[in-house]
Amino acid sequence: EVQLQASGGGLVRAGGSLRLSCAASGFTFDDHSIGWFRQAPGMERELVSCISSSDGRTSYSDSVKGRFTSSSDNAKTTVYLQMNNLKPEDTAVYYCAAQWLGASRYGYWGQGTLVTVSS
């Protein structure tokens, strides 16, 4: 059974930091990319970060570039999203998802974890 378990959300003040974790199981971790998405109330879902488990390459949306860092521990099949200098506009439910390297879309999704940034 495929599982993506996101955790680490919470309430933090603006300027603070949080680290999200995404524990993956049930599929071949090394040939997937893991993306972090977020969705705020009334807003469309946004891809904020992606990391390739095969070579560690990362990409970020402009809205988080320089503040968020994604990393992967392949031995633990876990991906992290370190979020620094958080802003109120980062408030959202954050989801992790997995995309096979040869696919065009994310096929596996985890449940979300809520991040709330107070001003």
C-alpha positions, 0 to 999 in steps of 0.5 A: 500500500502506497503511503505518503505521511506528511507531518510537522505543520503548526502555528508559528509567528511570521519570521519563524521556521518549521520543518515538514516531513513526508514519510513515503512507503509502498513504492520505489522511492529512488525513481520518484520525485517528491513534490510539496504542494500547498493550498490556502482557503479559496486558492488554487493548489500551488507546487512550491517545491520538488526534489528528485530522489534519484539525484537530489535536484530541487526546484522551487516556486518564486514565492518560496525561493530562498526561504524554503529548502527541500531535502531527501533522506533516501535511507529513511524514504523521507523528504523534508521541507525546511521553511524559514522566514515564514510569512502570513501568506505561507499559511496553507495546508501543505501536501506531499505527492510522488511522481514517477520520473517517467510520468507527467503527473503526480500519482500518489498523494498524502494527507495534508498538514496545516501551517498557520503563520501569524503576523 
